[in-house]
Amino acid sequence: MGDESGRRRPRRRGGEAKSERSPRPVNYTQLRHPFTAQSAFSQDAVAAMHDTAIRILQELGIKTLLPEARELFRAAGALVDEERQMVRIGRDIVDDALRTAPPSFRIRAGNPKREQIYEDGSLMFLPGAGCPNVTDSVRGRRPGSLRDFKETISLHQAFDVIHMLGPSAEPQDVPVNLRHYAMLQTQLSLSDKPTFAYARGKQQAEECFEMIRLAHGLDDAAFADDVWIFTIINTNSPRQLDIPMSQGLIDFARAGQLSIVTPFCLAGAMAPITVAGALTLQHSEALAAIALTQLAKPGAPVSYGSFSSNVDMKSGSPAFGTPEHVKATLGAGQLARHIGLPWRAASGSASNISDAQGATENTTGAWGCMLANATSIVHAAGWLEGGLAFGYEKFINDIEAIQTLAELCTAPPGDDDSIGFDAIAGVDPGGHFFASPHTMERYETAFYEPVVADLSNFGAWTESGGLTSTDRAAKIWQTVLGEFKAPAGCAERAGRLDEFIAKGTEAGGAPIES
Amino acid sequence: MGDESGRRRPRRRGGEAKSERSPRPVNYTQLRHPFTAQSAFSQDAVAAMHDTAIRILQELGIKTLLPEARELFRAAGALVDEERQMVRIGRDIVDDALRTAPPSFRIRAGNPKREQIYEDGSLMFLPGAGCPNVTDSVRGRRPGSLRDFKETISLHQAFDVIHMLGPSAEPQDVPVNLRHYAMLQTQLSLSDKPTFAYARGKQQAEECFEMIRLAHGLDDAAFADDVWIFTIINTNSPRQLDIPMSQGLIDFARAGQLSIVTPFCLAGAMAPITVAGALTLQHSEALAAIALTQLAKPGAPVSYGSFSSNVDMKSGSPAFGTPEHVKATLGAGQLARHIGLPWRAASGSASNISDAQGATENTTGAWGCMLANATSIVHAAGWLEGGLAFGYEKFINDIEAIQTLAELCTAPPGDDDSIGFDAIAGVDPGGHFFASPHTMERYETAFYEPVVADLSNFGAWTESGGLTSTDRAAKIWQTVLGEFKAPAGCAERAGRLDEFIAKGTEAGGAPIES
């Protein structure tokens, strides 16, 4: 689909044959945006936001806690105040970085069919991430554990519309110095999708890189040649890059791996209260982080990112799916295209439970990301409480919303047979098409089949228990987990880490840096 | 907002001053679409659907049960088979109708501030309509009554984002021959928004027109000059116009009042299973109905309309907010623009309760209508069970979703002060903007204030009862109804009908035709 002036078609990539079971031209695995990117600001305002962001970097600077990062900036000509740890970055440094940062790169996966080309026009959904807690209606709300992490990774694997993994539930029962082992091995043992690692210090990052090389049997060159693992880098808004984040930007860049730069600029809290102001601060911080990756290794893959929204004025909590969130997302897309980089946005929910509020918030936010043509949409399924909990029932309900969006990436056929004059001629006025040959040829595959939506009438629905979609989702995730089997190759890939992890654990693991 | 190439600004109309209490540039009362219309089909496919629809009219014809309608078609040159009641309509008749049907017209209301210009680019939300039942969590599900109709009309009046009234809940406790009195007087007594009447026969329609003239103190010319009342015309798909619908098209047209033509083409049931086929059938039926209005009175206001979606293959029920529904809506918008008429679309929900499913369905459908640039979006709030019940809690939750869309019609400011370099310079790295003058000047009005969303954290939310948004909505509608006061002028307008209704009732009311 596209705008009236020129329709953009989903691009198919090699190896992505249609499913044999379904002749429907559906491809959730690699998606291209169907809609023309929409805007919230004039082009003049976008240029002014970009120029102001540069001015912030030049005149105000970014506090950069990591000495190595300050040194990289200084070597490139930035003005560094060591005492105040402030780095003032010139426009030339930013311009150079935007020249070398690649507009398109490949993200590898255990299963080649799950590879992604990360570029403007691509569309990827990522699950709710960074949650310290998990919640489901069977076992209640609880701090995340390794079991929960394994379950949520299994849920992510089970739905093709989730394109990359994420740190859904923090496994708090695993010591932090060993947690990177558990999180990466879990991902590799249960999923063949692109993997994630936290940037929590140099040793953890390098051990993750080594585990990836071991799991996939890669030499250094093959590893460096593509993105095999990614991290999310949140700046400390306003205008601060902390030690593990700076270290992560440097280490992932040097390893040729992906940093998704994501300032979390809440308008009215850590950022100006205006959408334009929050975006401008976000943009300056993102440009600084992107520059750092390119100073560490020119050409390193990096994603621009936006997570600007507003605070709720009653509670002070972050809000999602609000008008301001959508406007910020649209503006962020304009800024990303202004600098020519692929970018991430986010949907998500502030609701405390899988209810109508949570569904409205996440569906609204996801549509905003679609209209903004975000390359990747994080927190697209399962994110409750503004990220403080991953919800199992929420995940299932959100899958319905984003599968619907994924379906829109395939245009409906408009050929003569689909228009169907003969079919229409074959049914008398007031008749029906149930038994029409035109229907019979297509009925098994014509329509999207819901995951959790129940369309039975009120009587049938009442007789079957009068369940809400959250009640039904509880059964669905249990069934999915009960039937879950790790895909081919997972056991082998994960098994290749056993010895490394055993040795690392014996050596005390790797410290986290803060 | 708009696309990158040229931003379309909300157009302000006279008298729509900003609210004095809020300096925020919000105008829910008259909205203009912020996004560029998106498409589902190529222009060639749209032209082929239009041509096929004409071919259906020419070669297959429309069964037209009302003799007066057949006579109008025949007089215009259509080929009429009286025995089979089939009317074959030539392209010239359609082309003539599309030349005279106005692309823009004014819809009047009790309050001039609630007037609408019905044209491409305008955006109006209409409530869930046509429901035989109502449901709320206090009193349960029940057949609609006059009390329910009064309550739902009050709810429609209470939210500016609802632009026109509708037959939310059928007052089944009022005899059908008197029901038009009760429904119109209720609307006039409780609301100053544009009013609706069912097309259930000539006498009922004419009595409704007379009541409108009495209520607003209009002579015949003043009444005929603008749209004061509208009706929805559903064809009997496939290819049939029944007696009350044809009569309504003729009577409303001759009175200069609005028919919103809405074939209900469920792909796989009353229409071909393909989106293109369902739309083509819809288009042919709509063109026939539009032609009838223009034969009755050239220049009569008429709205193209779409309500094509798919059936659920498990239950046979109509589905809403599905990929097929959104694709059909996008295609319908292309067809409407192809013929140059304003048009209605619909969101709605098949869920049996206000839950995550219902919220996802309606939010998805409403975004689809936004992207398709529908002039009016029917069933945008409160529609459950595919229209078999109007839900009070659903209405409140849907209001949140569509108010968010309404907010998007106002672009965020992008001036230098909003970009806020000085504000950013005034906050140290790692600090916050809570006390920034930039924030203090704006915090009361910067953000959309939710109706039902609760953004408190899990602890506070749990302490306050752990309510879902549906639970909270139950309190909200009770508060809204408890505080409801009919707007100025309503009592006078409605009171002017008393004598007419008393006399009409004494005379036995007006029969419905079928």
Interface residues (C-beta under 8 A of the other chain):
Chain A: M1 G2 D3 E4 R7 P34 F35 T36 A37 Q38 S39 A40 F41 S42 Q43 D44 A45 V46 A48 M49 T52 R55 I56 E59 L60 I62 K63 M86 R141 N236 P238 R239 Q240 A267 G268 A269 M270 A271 P272 I273 T274 V275 A276 G277 T280 L281 S284 N310 V311 D312 M313 K314 S315 S317 P318 A319 G321 T322 P323 E324 V326 K327 L330 G331 Q334 R337 A350 S351 N352 I353 S354 D355 A356 Q357 G358 A359 T360 E361 T363 T364 W367 L371 E385 G386 L388 A389 K394 N397 E400 A401 T404 E407 L408 A411 P412 P413 G414 D415 D416 S418 I419 G420 F421 A423 I424 A425 V427 D428 P429 G430 G431 H432 F433 F434 S436 H438 T439 R442 Y443 E444 A446 F447 Y448 E449 P450 V452 A453 D454 L455 S456 N457 F458 A460 W461 T462 G466 T468 S469 T470 A473
Chain B: M1 G2 D3 E4 R7 P34 F35 T36 A37 Q38 S39 A40 F41 S42 Q43 D44 A45 V46 A48 M49 T52 R55 I56 E59 L60 I62 K63 M86 R141 N236 P238 R239 Q240 A267 G268 A269 M270 A271 P272 I273 T274 V275 A276 G277 T280 L281 S284 N310 V311 D312 M313 K314 S315 S317 P318 A319 G321 T322 P323 E324 V326 K327 L330 G331 Q334 R337 A350 S351 N352 I353 S354 D355 A356 Q357 G358 A359 T360 E361 T363 T364 W367 L371 E385 G386 L388 A389 K394 N397 E400 A401 T404 E407 L408 A411 P412 P413 G414 D415 D416 S418 I419 G420 F421 A423 I424 A425 V427 D428 P429 G430 G431 H432 F433 F434 S436 H438 T439 R442 Y443 E444 A446 F447 Y448 E449 P450 V452 A453 D454 L455 S456 N457 F458 A460 W461 T462 G466 T468 S469 T470 A473
